[in-house]
């Protein structure tokens, strides 16, 4: 289900992440049943900015679905529900991270997420209670934002403490033109990581923010060079986060 935090469109607060999510949805829905070459309701890119064209695209969707063409969509209202139903099956997992315009689509279902969490608990070298808290963090990130993180090896920080590295997995990212790619756009990765690192962690965990030795190259908590590190069990190849025990 598409999740809005506030309303978008005409006369709405239009937070960037909510606008980006609706733009992404409209970019995957035909403008009409007779649209030439499958033209979509939104073709002006995913930038999180409201505009008269954006309001008109919403109004056209509403008109196509015999709804009042107010040009506005409210959280939990009939329009956002209709928008969700109109998405193609492979786009039902559209999600966005708050305070970002990074739109993603996860192919993971509940069963797959549980397998990922089991793998995290069994593959990490972090102490048991720490591993449990880390699994809770990963579960909540998927539930709230559709993000899937998998363990991607370990490192040692400058104080000699063990660090668990995490990579995006089984996720397609929408680029600025509205196309999905398994490689996270670099600017979007930066947005997501900066947002996540502002979130508090459970008592036994902390974000790792400095360089640490790993193989032949320095690895950072924010690693945006996809070909430097292996994808780690289905990840995108872009290292995004690293955590350690306090």
Residue frames relative to the residue before (quaternion, step in Angstrom):
aa qw qx qy qz dx dy dz
X 1.0000 0.0000 0.0000 0.0000 0.00 0.00 0.00
X 0.4643 -0.6647 0.5117 0.2842 3.57 -0.92 0.92
X 0.1542 -0.8097 0.5642 0.0474 3.58 -0.85 0.98
X 0.0861 -0.7722 0.6290 0.0260 3.54 -0.74 1.12
X 0.3468 -0.7191 0.5553 0.2329 3.56 -1.09 0.67
X 0.7790 0.0264 -0.0233 0.6260 3.59 1.18 -0.57
X 0.6608 -0.5129 0.3723 0.4020 3.57 -1.28 0.21
X 0.1649 -0.7615 0.6175 0.1078 3.55 -1.28 0.49
X 0.6565 0.5161 -0.3833 0.3946 3.54 -1.26 0.42
X 0.8371 -0.2201 0.1501 0.4778 3.53 -1.24 -0.50
X 0.8619 0.0576 -0.0752 0.4981 3.58 -0.79 1.09
X 0.5422 0.6366 -0.3862 0.3893 3.61 1.24 0.27
X 0.6596 -0.5069 0.3670 0.4162 3.62 -1.23 0.28
X 0.1315 -0.8522 0.4971 0.0967 3.60 1.16 -0.67
X 0.0566 0.7825 -0.6110 0.1059 3.56 0.57 1.17
X 0.6149 -0.6206 0.3421 0.3460 3.55 -0.92 0.96
X 0.6796 0.4889 -0.3197 0.4438 3.62 0.87 -0.85
X 0.6437 0.5081 -0.3303 0.4673 3.60 1.05 -0.67
X 0.6411 0.5122 -0.3219 0.4722 3.59 0.97 -0.84
X 0.6467 0.5253 -0.3241 0.4481 3.59 0.94 -0.87
X 0.6483 0.5227 -0.3226 0.4499 3.59 0.97 -0.82
X 0.6816 0.4624 -0.2914 0.4864 3.60 0.91 -0.87
X 0.5988 0.5390 -0.3634 0.4679 3.61 1.02 -0.66
X 0.6581 0.5134 -0.3069 0.4573 3.58 0.93 -0.89
X 0.6536 0.5028 -0.3155 0.4696 3.58 0.97 -0.82
X 0.6757 0.4913 -0.2955 0.4635 3.59 0.87 -0.93
X 0.6352 0.5430 -0.3217 0.4451 3.58 1.13 -0.64
X 0.7137 0.4093 -0.2452 0.5128 3.59 1.29 -0.21
X 0.6525 0.4744 -0.3120 0.5018 3.59 1.27 0.23
X 0.4889 -0.6791 0.4546 0.3052 3.64 -0.77 0.97
X 0.5509 -0.6212 0.4505 0.3281 3.55 -1.10 0.74
X 0.7656 -0.1291 0.0809 0.6250 3.57 1.18 -0.61
X 0.6600 -0.5103 0.3654 0.4129 3.57 -1.26 0.21
X 0.7399 0.3609 -0.2131 0.5262 3.59 1.21 -0.36
X 0.2721 0.7923 -0.5091 0.1976 3.60 1.20 0.39
X 0.4438 -0.6931 0.4910 0.2855 3.61 -0.80 0.95
X 0.8573 0.0354 -0.0602 0.5101 3.55 -0.98 0.97
X 0.6231 -0.5888 0.3383 0.3882 3.56 1.10 0.69
X 0.1558 0.8158 -0.5428 0.1248 3.59 1.03 0.66
X 0.3347 -0.7675 0.5229 0.1596 3.56 -0.95 0.96
X 0.6638 -0.5202 0.3727 0.3870 3.51 -1.32 0.33
X 0.7919 0.1570 -0.0825 0.5843 3.57 1.12 -0.64
X 0.0115 0.8267 -0.5586 0.0660 3.58 -0.65 1.12
X 0.5765 0.6428 -0.3458 0.3673 3.59 1.25 0.14
X 0.6764 -0.5181 0.2966 0.4313 3.58 1.14 0.49
X 0.4173 -0.6933 0.5403 0.2308 3.53 -1.30 0.49
X 0.1692 0.8216 -0.5214 0.1567 3.57 -0.03 1.29
X 0.4831 -0.7030 0.4189 0.3114 3.60 1.25 0.00
X 0.5871 0.5785 -0.3661 0.4320 3.59 1.24 0.30
X 0.3503 -0.7224 0.5569 0.2127 3.54 -0.86 0.98
X 0.0380 0.7828 -0.6178 0.0645 3.56 -1.18 0.59
X 0.6678 -0.4641 0.3676 0.4512 3.62 -1.24 0.15
X 0.6296 0.5282 -0.3414 0.4562 3.62 1.02 -0.70
X 0.6318 0.5280 -0.3231 0.4665 3.56 1.04 -0.77
X 0.6526 0.5051 -0.3050 0.4753 3.57 0.95 -0.88
X 0.6515 0.5143 -0.3141 0.4609 3.58 1.01 -0.80
X 0.6284 0.5297 -0.3366 0.4595 3.59 1.05 -0.74
X 0.6321 0.5112 -0.3256 0.4828 3.58 1.03 -0.78
X 0.6635 0.5122 -0.3035 0.4531 3.58 0.90 -0.95
X 0.6394 0.5166 -0.3317 0.4628 3.60 1.02 -0.75
X 0.6245 0.5202 -0.3377 0.4746 3.58 1.00 -0.78
X 0.6540 0.5111 -0.3126 0.4619 3.58 0.92 -0.90
X 0.6599 0.5066 -0.3070 0.4622 3.59 0.92 -0.89
X 0.6451 0.5286 -0.3153 0.4528 3.59 0.98 -0.88
X 0.7541 0.3576 -0.1880 0.5178 3.57 1.15 -0.63
X 0.5066 -0.6979 0.3885 0.3245 3.56 1.27 0.57
X 0.4563 0.6320 -0.4787 0.4040 3.52 0.92 1.02
X 0.6316 -0.5087 0.4085 0.4189 3.56 -1.23 0.33
X 0.3063 -0.7925 0.5009 0.1651 3.58 -0.61 1.13
X 0.0123 0.8479 -0.5243 0.0770 3.53 0.50 1.30
X 0.3742 -0.7313 0.4865 0.2975 3.58 1.18 -0.52
X 0.6636 0.4572 -0.2831 0.5200 3.56 1.27 0.38
X 0.1212 -0.7701 0.6231 0.0635 3.56 -1.15 0.72
X 0.1771 -0.7950 0.5762 0.0681 3.56 -0.85 1.04
X 0.5864 -0.5689 0.4289 0.3855 3.62 -1.12 0.58
X 0.8551 0.1357 -0.1292 0.4834 3.57 -1.06 0.86
X 0.5205 0.6503 -0.4152 0.3656 3.62 1.23 0.13
X 0.7152 -0.4677 0.3029 0.4219 3.59 -1.26 0.14
X 0.6357 0.5437 -0.3524 0.4196 3.62 1.04 -0.63
X 0.6670 0.4788 -0.3167 0.4749 3.61 0.88 -0.83
X 0.6259 0.5228 -0.3400 0.4683 3.60 1.08 -0.64
X 0.6524 0.4985 -0.3109 0.4788 3.59 0.99 -0.82
X 0.6248 0.5379 -0.3328 0.4576 3.58 1.05 -0.78
X 0.6490 0.5144 -0.3116 0.4660 3.56 0.98 -0.83
X 0.6628 0.5041 -0.3085 0.4599 3.61 0.94 -0.85
X 0.6788 0.5160 -0.2940 0.4319 3.59 1.07 -0.71
X 0.5289 0.6444 -0.4139 0.3657 3.60 1.20 -0.30
X 0.5394 -0.5892 0.4780 0.3652 3.62 -1.10 0.60
X 0.6641 -0.5355 0.3350 0.3999 3.62 -1.11 0.58
X 0.7166 0.4468 -0.2705 0.4623 3.60 0.95 -0.78
X 0.6811 0.4353 -0.3002 0.5064 3.59 1.26 0.19
X 0.3711 0.7556 -0.4711 0.2635 3.58 1.25 0.27
X 0.6958 0.4829 -0.2804 0.4517 3.60 1.16 -0.41
X 0.2537 0.7918 -0.5225 0.1890 3.60 1.15 0.43
X 0.1088 0.7833 -0.6025 0.1076 3.56 -0.90 0.94
X 0.1631 -0.7655 0.6149 0.0967 3.54 -1.32 0.29
X 0.3952 -0.6969 0.5458 0.2454 3.55 -1.18 0.62
X 0.5493 -0.6408 0.4240 0.3285 3.56 -0.87 0.99
X 0.8368 0.1718 -0.1750 0.4895 3.53 -1.16 0.83
X 0.6533 0.4241 -0.3234 0.5373 3.56 1.24 0.49
X 0.3121 -0.6974 0.5864 0.2690 3.55 -1.29 0.06
X 0.3881 0.7188 -0.4779 0.3231 3.56 1.21 0.54
X 0.0932 -0.7978 0.5956 0.0088 3.59 -0.42 1.27
X 0.0127 -0.8115 0.5831 -0.0367 3.56 -0.88 0.94
X 0.1773 -0.7563 0.6201 0.1099 3.52 -1.33 0.30
X 0.1772 -0.8095 0.5559 0.0661 3.55 -0.47 1.22
X 0.3351 -0.7409 0.5511 0.1871 3.54 -1.04 0.84
X 0.5169 0.6746 -0.3938 0.3503 3.57 1.30 -0.02
X 0.2025 -0.7456 0.6191 0.1409 3.56 -1.05 0.80
X 0.7488 -0.4010 0.2626 0.4578 3.57 -1.28 0.07
X 0.6437 0.5262 -0.3252 0.4505 3.58 0.96 -0.85
X 0.6663 0.4995 -0.3025 0.4637 3.58 0.95 -0.87
X 0.6302 0.5301 -0.3334 0.4590 3.56 1.02 -0.78
X 0.6438 0.5158 -0.3256 0.4620 3.59 0.96 -0.81
X 0.6331 0.5170 -0.3291 0.4728 3.59 1.04 -0.73
X 0.6363 0.5271 -0.3182 0.4648 3.56 1.04 -0.82
X 0.6604 0.5027 -0.3082 0.4650 3.57 0.96 -0.85
X 0.6263 0.5248 -0.3332 0.4705 3.58 1.03 -0.77
X 0.6535 0.5105 -0.3090 0.4657 3.56 0.99 -0.87
X 0.6279 0.5396 -0.3354 0.4495 3.56 1.03 -0.78
X 0.6795 0.4907 -0.2988 0.4563 3.56 0.88 -0.92
X 0.7283 0.4457 -0.2474 0.4579 3.57 0.97 -0.83
X 0.7318 0.4508 -0.2445 0.4489 3.61 1.07 -0.66
X 0.6096 0.5606 -0.3740 0.4175 3.58 1.11 -0.45
X 0.3637 -0.7161 0.5542 0.2186 3.54 -1.18 0.62
X 0.4311 0.6904 -0.4675 0.3448 3.56 1.29 0.11
X 0.6177 -0.5532 0.3916 0.3989 3.63 -1.10 0.56
X 0.7097 -0.5193 0.2899 0.3776 3.55 -1.17 0.71
X 0.7025 0.4511 -0.2963 0.4639 3.65 0.68 -0.96
X 0.6289 0.5249 -0.3303 0.4689 3.59 1.08 -0.70
X 0.6425 0.5287 -0.3159 0.4558 3.59 0.99 -0.87
X 0.6277 0.5328 -0.3332 0.4595 3.58 1.04 -0.77
X 0.6704 0.4848 -0.3021 0.4735 3.58 0.91 -0.87
X 0.6361 0.5236 -0.3326 0.4590 3.59 1.00 -0.75
X 0.6321 0.5188 -0.3315 0.4705 3.60 1.00 -0.77
X 0.6271 0.5272 -0.3373 0.4638 3.60 1.04 -0.71
X 0.6275 0.5316 -0.3301 0.4634 3.59 1.01 -0.81
X 0.6726 0.4938 -0.2951 0.4655 3.57 0.87 -0.95
X 0.6364 0.5276 -0.3260 0.4587 3.60 0.98 -0.83
X 0.6899 0.4853 -0.2855 0.4550 3.58 0.87 -0.93
X 0.6186 0.5406 -0.3486 0.4512 3.59 1.03 -0.68
X 0.6609 0.4815 -0.3134 0.4828 3.58 1.03 -0.72
X 0.6641 0.5171 -0.3086 0.4432 3.56 0.92 -0.88
X 0.7470 0.4225 -0.2192 0.4641 3.58 0.89 -0.94
X 0.8476 0.1768 -0.0250 0.4997 3.56 0.88 -0.95
X 0.5120 -0.6652 0.4197 0.3452 3.60 1.23 -0.01
X 0.4702 0.6810 -0.4419 0.3462 3.59 1.26 0.12
X 0.1292 -0.7628 0.6291 0.0753 3.55 -1.10 0.79
X 0.0281 -0.7900 0.6121 -0.0196 3.56 -0.71 1.12
X 0.1079 -0.7872 0.6057 0.0416 3.54 -0.99 0.92
X 0.5811 -0.5648 0.4360 0.3915 3.59 -1.17 0.49
X 0.0479 -0.8112 0.5826 -0.0168 3.58 -0.92 0.92
X 0.7833 -0.3157 0.1598 0.5112 3.54 0.81 1.02
X 0.4017 -0.7039 0.5440 0.2175 3.51 -1.39 0.08
X 0.0969 -0.7680 0.6271 0.0869 3.53 -1.32 0.21
X 0.3619 -0.6928 0.5724 0.2480 3.53 -1.34 0.05
X 0.3363 -0.7498 0.5276 0.2155 3.58 -0.78 0.98
X 0.7286 -0.4550 0.2922 0.4205 3.56 -1.31 0.07
X 0.6676 0.4567 -0.3045 0.5030 3.58 1.25 -0.26
X 0.5679 -0.6295 0.3629 0.3867 3.56 1.30 0.17
X 0.4933 0.6594 -0.4313 0.3687 3.58 1.25 0.28
X 0.5242 -0.6465 0.4687 0.2960 3.53 -1.14 0.76
X 0.1103 -0.7910 0.6011 0.0297 3.56 -0.96 0.93
X 0.2583 -0.7420 0.6012 0.1460 3.57 -0.96 0.94
X 0.2030 -0.7806 0.5813 0.1074 3.56 -0.75 1.05
X 0.1776 -0.7849 0.5913 0.0527 3.52 -1.12 0.81
X 0.1082 -0.7909 0.6003 0.0496 3.57 -1.07 0.76
X 0.5595 -0.5630 0.4795 0.3742 3.55 -1.20 0.51
X 0.0382 -0.8053 0.5916 -0.0005 3.57 -1.04 0.74
X 0.8699 0.0909 -0.0555 0.4815 3.55 -1.24 0.64
X 0.5460 0.6015 -0.3925 0.4314 3.54 1.02 0.83
X 0.1835 -0.7428 0.6325 0.1205 3.54 -1.06 0.82
X 0.2402 -0.7804 0.5694 0.0955 3.54 -0.99 0.93
X 0.3624 -0.7190 0.5472 0.2286 3.55 -1.05 0.75
X 0.2995 -0.7505 0.5606 0.1813 3.54 -0.86 0.98
X 0.7620 -0.4225 0.2509 0.4218 3.55 -1.29 0.09
X 0.6867 0.4735 -0.2785 0.4760 3.58 1.18 -0.51
X 0.5953 -0.6074 0.3520 0.3909 3.58 1.28 0.07
X 0.5576 0.5852 -0.3963 0.4355 3.59 1.27 0.24
X 0.3834 -0.7285 0.5234 0.2199 3.56 -1.11 0.74
X 0.0217 -0.7830 0.6211 -0.0247 3.53 -1.11 0.81
X 0.4878 -0.6612 0.4694 0.3233 3.64 -1.02 0.64
X 0.6471 0.4852 -0.3237 0.4910 3.59 1.23 -0.30
X 0.4013 -0.7301 0.5013 0.2336 3.56 -0.66 1.09
X 0.4583 -0.6666 0.5046 0.3017 3.62 -0.80 0.93
X 0.5687 -0.6582 0.3702 0.3259 3.56 -0.83 0.99
X 0.6636 0.4959 -0.3256 0.4558 3.59 0.93 -0.79
X 0.6450 0.5207 -0.3225 0.4569 3.58 1.07 -0.72
X 0.6094 0.5424 -0.3514 0.4593 3.59 1.02 -0.76
X 0.6530 0.5225 -0.3132 0.4500 3.56 0.92 -0.89
X 0.6360 0.5279 -0.3213 0.4621 3.58 1.00 -0.84
X 0.6899 0.4946 -0.2850 0.4452 3.56 0.80 -1.05
X 0.6756 0.4980 -0.3049 0.4501 3.57 0.85 -0.97
X 0.6479 0.5164 -0.3261 0.4553 3.59 0.91 -0.86
X 0.6584 0.5070 -0.3073 0.4637 3.58 1.01 -0.80
X 0.6864 0.4909 -0.2943 0.4487 3.58 0.83 -0.96
X 0.6710 0.5155 -0.3099 0.4335 3.58 0.98 -0.79
X 0.6134 0.5220 -0.3582 0.4722 3.59 1.25 -0.16
X 0.5903 0.5735 -0.3735 0.4280 3.57 1.24 -0.22
X 0.4786 -0.6655 0.4800 0.3125 3.60 -0.98 0.75
X 0.3036 -0.7284 0.5880 0.1775 3.53 -1.22 0.64
X 0.6392 -0.5015 0.3950 0.4287 3.60 -1.23 0.29
X 0.7477 -0.4801 0.2431 0.3890 3.54 -1.26 0.53
X 0.7390 0.4476 -0.2434 0.4407 3.61 0.95 -0.80
X 0.7124 0.4414 -0.2390 0.4905 3.60 1.26 -0.16
X 0.0099 0.7609 -0.6468 -0.0499 3.52 -1.32 0.37
X 0.5427 -0.5957 0.4719 0.3577 3.57 -1.21 0.51
X 0.2885 -0.7136 0.6068 0.1983 3.55 -1.12 0.69
X 0.0996 -0.8589 0.5021 0.0159 3.58 -0.61 1.07
X 0.6842 0.4929 -0.2999 0.4461 3.60 1.18 -0.11
X 0.6549 -0.5001 0.3663 0.4323 3.59 -1.25 0.05
X 0.0180 -0.7788 0.6263 0.0304 3.55 -1.21 0.46
X 0.5183 -0.6568 0.4383 0.3284 3.60 -1.01 0.69
X 0.1586 0.7599 -0.6210 0.1086 3.55 -1.03 0.79
X 0.8173 -0.0167 -0.0174 0.5757 3.59 -0.46 1.15
X 0.7694 -0.3529 0.2751 0.4559 3.55 -1.01 -0.88
X 0.7465 0.3594 -0.1990 0.5235 3.59 1.24 -0.10
X 0.5121 -0.6221 0.4773 0.3506 3.59 -1.09 0.59
X 0.1713 -0.7797 0.5970 0.0798 3.54 -0.99 0.86
X 0.1792 -0.7913 0.5786 0.0831 3.56 -0.89 0.91
X 0.6533 -0.4923 0.3851 0.4273 3.55 -1.26 0.31
X 0.7349 0.2419 -0.1724 0.6096 3.56 1.11 -0.66
X 0.0526 0.8079 -0.5796 0.0928 3.57 -0.29 1.26
X 0.0365 -0.8500 0.5249 -0.0267 3.54 -0.38 1.20
X 0.5440 0.5562 -0.4385 0.4499 3.58 1.12 0.54
X 0.3113 -0.8321 0.4274 0.1677 3.53 0.05 1.34
X 0.7321 0.4363 -0.2620 0.4528 3.58 0.97 -0.74
X 0.5020 0.6604 -0.4327 0.3530 3.61 1.24 0.07
X 0.7933 0.1949 -0.0645 0.5732 3.55 1.11 -0.77
X 0.5421 -0.6079 0.4659 0.3458 3.57 -1.09 0.64
X 0.6149 -0.6117 0.3651 0.3383 3.51 -1.18 0.56
X 0.3595 -0.7880 0.4599 0.1955 3.58 1.17 -0.22
X 0.7901 -0.3464 0.1912 0.4682 3.58 0.43 1.20
X 0.8108 -0.2996 0.1461 0.4812 3.56 0.75 0.99
X 0.4564 0.6891 -0.4550 0.3314 3.58 1.21 0.15
X 0.6322 -0.5547 0.3928 0.3720 3.53 -1.30 0.18
X 0.5449 -0.6032 0.4194 0.4041 3.58 1.19 -0.28
X 0.6537 0.4883 -0.3191 0.4821 3.60 1.23 -0.16
X 0.2896 -0.7609 0.5562 0.1669 3.57 -0.51 1.18
X 0.1048 -0.8526 0.5111 0.0311 3.57 -0.70 0.96
X 0.8335 0.0573 0.0143 0.5493 3.59 0.85 -0.83
X 0.0309 -0.7640 0.6421 0.0558 3.53 -1.22 0.49
X 0.0942 -0.7981 0.5947 0.0223 3.56 -0.98 0.88
X 0.0940 -0.7839 0.6113 0.0538 3.54 -1.22 0.47
X 0.5781 -0.5600 0.4543 0.3818 3.55 -1.28 0.30
X 0.5223 -0.6361 0.4647 0.3266 3.58 -1.05 0.72
